[in-house]
Amino acid sequence: MASLTIRKLDEGLKKRLRLQAARHGHSMEEARRILQAGVRPANPPAKPPADNVADAIRHIFDPIGGVELEPLPRGTLRDIPRFDDENEW
């Protein structure tokens, strides 16, 4: 693994990095995480093709832990119309 030296780093920036790392419970390794998040790989991994819309949505939300939604109530929302009596028209 390579090392990186950053010369003439502003003291205020170094302090903010250190404080942010402490807030997240990390050491100055936080700087490495910030660099990794800020620089995209040269060849991003190809997205696997989704068989359907549900798989495509799951592929997006799985990395962040998914989404919990309240279940919808079951049952009819309105009376079902009847078409057996022609006089109702």
C-alpha positions in Angstrom: 0.0 0.0 0.0 1.3 3.4 -1.0 1.8 6.4 1.3 0.9 10.0 0.5 2.4 13.1 1.9 0.5 16.4 1.5 2.7 19.4 1.9 1.6 22.9 2.8 -1.7 21.6 4.2 -3.7 24.4 5.8 -3.7 24.0 9.6 -7.4 24.8 9.7 -8.2 22.1 7.2 -6.1 19.6 9.2 -7.9 20.5 12.4 -11.3 20.1 10.7 -10.3 16.7 9.4 -9.1 15.6 12.8 -12.4 16.9 14.5 -14.6 15.2 11.9 -12.7 12.0 12.4 -13.2 12.2 16.1 -16.9 12.8 15.7 -17.1 9.6 13.6 -15.0 7.7 16.1 -12.1 7.4 13.8 -8.4 8.5 13.7 -6.9 10.5 11.0 -7.7 7.5 8.8 -10.9 9.5 8.1 -8.8 11.5 5.6 -8.3 8.3 3.6 -12.0 7.6 3.6 -12.7 11.1 2.4 -10.2 10.7 -0.4 -11.7 7.4 -1.4 -15.2 8.8 -1.4 -14.2 11.9 -3.5 -12.2 10.1 -6.2 -14.0 7.8 -8.6 -12.3 4.7 -9.9 -10.9 4.9 -13.4 -13.0 1.9 -14.5 -16.1 1.7 -12.3 -17.6 -1.8 -11.9 -20.3 -2.6 -14.3 -23.8 -2.8 -13.0 -25.3 -6.2 -13.2 -28.4 -6.2 -15.5 -31.7 -6.2 -13.6 -34.3 -8.7 -14.6 -37.1 -6.3 -13.6 -37.8 -3.0 -11.9 -37.9 -4.5 -8.4 -34.4 -6.0 -8.8 -33.1 -2.6 -10.2 -34.5 -0.8 -7.1 -33.1 -3.4 -4.7 -29.7 -3.0 -6.4 -29.8 0.7 -5.6 -30.9 0.5 -2.0 -29.1 -2.7 -0.8 -25.8 -0.9 -0.2 -27.4 1.6 2.1 -29.3 -1.0 4.1 -32.6 -1.0 2.3 -35.7 1.0 3.2 -38.4 0.0 5.7 -41.9 1.0 4.7 -45.1 0.7 6.6 -47.4 -2.0 5.1 -50.5 -0.7 3.4 -53.9 -1.7 4.8 -55.5 -4.7 3.0 -59.0 -4.6 1.7 -61.1 -2.7 -0.7 -60.9 1.1 -0.7 -64.4 1.6 -2.1 -67.5 -0.4 -2.9 -67.2 -2.6 -5.9 -69.6 -1.4 -8.7 -72.4 -3.9 -9.7 -73.3 -4.2 -13.3 -76.0 -6.9 -13.0 -79.0 -4.4 -12.8 -79.5 -2.3 -16.0 -81.8 0.1 -14.2 -79.0 1.5 -12.1 -77.6 3.3 -15.2 
